[in-house]
């Protein structure tokens, strides 16, 4: 399933429930932020070396999957509400990042592009 189909399915889901009235871009952005926070909370106290063991537990995998799906759903709806083509936006942003972070200057370092020599 592609991005446009997911957005269409989300529009139909909301329309069937008469939820469009609640789905202003502002509300959707706030919901997106909340869901990202819920995803963050799942991993808040998990040490980096323990992520593999944590996600191997079925309940944790399901919880992470649900939160990631919620984040994706709200992101899709925000983009739809702003009439932003996510595929185009992603491609353009990746090209911008490639220009800001050339391999020869950024490989293996986490320095911000403004600090790369």
C-alpha positions, 0 to 999 in steps of 0.5 A: 500500500502506498502513501496516497492509498493510506491517506485515502483510507484515513480520509474514509475512516474519518468521514465514516465517523464524522471526525473531519470536524475535529481534524484541523491541521493544528489538532492533527499536529498536536495529536502527532506530537502526542503519539511521538511522545507515547513512542518515546515513553516506551523506550525512555528507560530502555538502555541502548544495548537492551533495545534488541531484547526489549523489542523481542518481547511480543508485548513490547513489539506490539506496543511499539508497532501501534505507536509507530502506526499512530505517528505515521497515521497522523503524519499522513493526515497532516501532510494531506491537510496541508496538501504536501506530497510526502514522497516529493517532500522526502525526496527534496529533503534527502537531496538538501541533506545530502548537500549539507552533509557531504560524505567526505565531511560527515562520514562517521561524525555527528557534527551539525552541517554548520560546523563541518569544516 
